[in-house]
């Protein structure tokens, strides 16, 4: 059988990939890799050279990544029962293979001999960093342990890969399963016409009359922000806040409770097997922050700074709701609605007023124009490249000389069978050796409001920010000059620094000079009026302290969850979250809220004991952007320095060294506090 997944010399043939291709392709490459590694080790000299040892390993890993990356991506954006089954069948196999390599004493010894060889210190810095990172990771994976403990680690890794996948599937299924049909618009008072059209399109896609509300974010956001019908807001909020849990309209159907408990127990056991007290301690072994106490101090300091502002904002909301909206005893399904009323009333602005100035195609073109101006590259579409859906487009990045540097797929809109949220993922990594030259390719994925009734998609300002954020990750991956996949782009970068380039890009969404590149009315083509721009900028700090406290709540819960003993019951997880809320939150959700059951970042993603990274890296990103504010937003010199010292170097050196090379000093928290509307202390 011809298998498109095995054609790794070209970009994936997405329209030809079938679920039945997945397992045979993975089985074949794993078998070939195992045989090749055994042969490599058998023939390796006592003191191996880089070309004899590391390069062959890189080639093997690169081919496996090329086979698996399109499968992993399709499972997220075109999910089906058959593809899910094939994907899940491969997870234990891939986990077993990764564990074998990370615990292989012969591989470890070869890396160690290379590091001890006479010429090693004369190797380029990126090579030395790669080898030292590899030796560290061997120890973290238990290479020094007796065989019975290694075997237990392999069992844990295989089980965790299955559990985290099931967690994410439950969230997706719970999100997709709930809908609410309304026969007419009676209950949609307050909902803008553009959002009503989207809900009507939801109904038509399901061959239903009227309107269909879903839990996809554009639909959920429209109801919680605009719907005058409080009972409708409560109904939609309840369905969303209880996804994949023991509560709500689908109680128990996709319940993640037992998965969470087992994931946490296994993470703790793995940490202790490898010499750590708990998972948080093990997680921080590869991050900038040195220990959990450092992170908790950082988070609590932010909470103390933000709390007075947040309490004032909450008191103001309650007063406004009581006197102007006849709403007392505000609940979680009211806050977004009240906030939007205040924004429109006092600041003369609503998200709906901004949307005409953010047509999707113009936003994308403006983003590209900004990147081209900052970093001296060009971005052009290549419609010959095969994609997985008609909405998806492919683009090529070239340097000033016209030489191709990278490519990316852009998948903007929410749709059925697509995981929620927004993300950048790796399709191909940069890999250059001799005549071999593989350029980086990224998957850029959002779930923005789709086009409706043949009209252009219009983004909210928040959706613009999200797109810029993810493209920042993409630039980090795509503009790397590091030739080794393990430490090129985002790979190997300390997790609490990996958000620097993404959050850096968000800042441009608030600058007039940047917005003038794309913020034009979709009908008239006129630029955003200055008074509207000023009102928009005036909302940057609108209730920002409340948002900051919410992020601190999530991050502190995550760190405590992974540094306390693993919970013995699901009630203990809830109790811990309640304790964190008692300490830092000013808004308390209802008792049925099960946020933790849908917290995919830490239970299914890479953010376990790492969610604090968003705020930690924001110190770096705000301070980095401050140099542009000081020396010129479009300064070619500053743009080149950022490209050269941050984006191009990947993990070839520690992130703090990269930051200092760009900024000329250690990071300073003042810019973050200013951007958050808090006074610098």
C-alpha positions, 0 to 999 in steps of 0.5 A: 500500500502506498503510504503518503506519510512515508513521503517525508521529503516533501510537505504532507499530502494532507488530502491523501492521508487516511487513518489506515495509513497512520499505524503502519507508517509509525510502526515502520519508522520505529522499527527502522530507527531501532535497527539503525540506532543498534547498528550505529552504536555497534560501529561507533568508535571509542571517541565518536565525532559529531558527524559519526554520532549526533548527525545520524541520530538527528536524521532518524528523529527528524524522519519520525517527526516528519511522519508523526507531525501531520497525524498529530495536527490532523487529530487536532483540526480534523478529528474523527473516530477513525483518526482518533483510534489510529492516533491513540493506538500509536501513542504507547508505541511512541512513548515506549520508543522515547523511553528506550532512547532516553534510558539507553545507557549506550547512547548516554555513554556515547554522548558523555564520551563526546562531551569528554573528548579533547576537541569538544570545547572547540566545538561551536556553542550550539553543539556544546549546548545540545550535548549538555542538554542531552546529558541532563535529559538522560538523567531526568529520564532515569538513565542511572536507575536500576532496570526495574525502575526504568521499566516502571518509568516506561510504564508511567510514560506510556500511561501518561500519553494515553491519559493526557490524550483522553483528557483532551478528547473529553474536553473536545467531545464535551464542547462539541456535544452541547448545543442549544437551538432557538427557533427565533431571535426572541431570546437574542436581545442585545446580541449583535447582528453579526453574531446572530448571523453566525448562530443562524449559520450554525443552524443551517450547517446542522439542517435546523431552523432558527439559531444554534448556540454552541460552546465554540468560543465565538458563540459562547463569547457572543452570548456571555458578552451581549445577551440581555437574557440572563437565564440564557447567559446562565444556561450557556455559562453552566454548560461551558463551565462544567465541560468534561466533569461531574456537573452540568447538563452532560454530568458524568458523560465525559468526566475527566475526574479520574483521569486528573487523579491518575495523571497527578499520581503518575507525575508524582511517582515519576518525579520521585523515581528520578530523584525529585520530591514532586513534579513541580521540582522536576519540571523546573529543572529545565526552566529559568525559575529555580524552585517552586518557592521562587515561582510562588513568591513571584505570583503572590507579589503580582497578586498583592500589587493587583488586588487593590485595583481589582477590588476597586474594579469589582466594586465599580461593576457591582455599583454600575450593575445595581444602579444602571442594570437593576442587577444585584448579586452578580454571578459569573455569567453576568461579569462579561455582560456588565463589563461590556456595558460599562465599556460602551457607556463610559469609554464609548466603545464596544468590541462590535464597534471595532470589528468593521476595522478588523476584516480577517484578510486585512489583519493577516496582510497587516500582520505580515507587513509589520513582520516584513518591516521589523525583520526584513523578510517577505511573506507570500502565499503559495496556493499550490501547497496541499492543505487539509481544509479549504479555509487553510492557506500556505505561505512562504517566508523569504529573506531580503535576498529572496532566499526561502527561510520558512513556510507556514499553514494558516488555519484561522476559523472555528469549525466542527471537529477542531480543537478549541483555542489557538496554537502554533505547532511544528510541521518541520524543524530547521535541519541543515547539515552538509547538502541536507537543508530542511527549512522550518514549517509551522502550523498556525491555528486559531478559532476565530469567528468565521465568515458568515453569509458570504461576508468577510470575517470580522475579528474582535480586537481580542482575536487580532491579539490572539493571532499576533500572539500565535504568530510570535510563536511561529516567528520564533520557530520559523526564523531560527538560524540554528541548524539542529532541530533539538535546540532550534526555534522553540525546541529546547527553550526554557518553558518559562521563556517560550512565551516571550516572542508571542507576548511581544507581538501582542504589544503591536496591536495597541500601537497606532503606527502598526494598526495603520497597516491594516485597521481599515473599514471593510466597506469604506477602506478608511483608517480607524478614526483617531477618536476610536483608536484612543477609546480602544487604547483607553480600554487596554487597562480596563479591568486588567487587574481582574484579568491578571489575578485570574491568570495568577489564580490559574498559575498558583493552582497549577504550581500548588497542585504539582508541589503538594502531595498528589490528591487522593480524591477529586474533592481535594483538587477542588479544595485546593483550587478553593484555597487558592481562590481564597488567597488571590481571587476577588471573583468567586465562581459558583460551586458547580464550576469545574474549570479544572476539568477543562484545564488542558494546558496542564492536564493535556499540554506542556504547562504542568507546573509551568502555567506561571510561564505566561506571566514570567515571560511577560516580564521579559516580553514587556521589557523587550518591547520597551526598547522599541518604545525607547528607540523607535517602534520601527527602528531597523537596528532594534528590529535586527537586534531582536531578530538576531539575539532572540528569534534566530538563536533558539535554545543554542544558549540560555534564554536569559543570555539571549535577553541580556544580549538584546536588552543589555541588562537583566530583565526589569518588571516595571514595563509589565506593571505599566502595561498592566495598568499597575504602578511600578513599585 
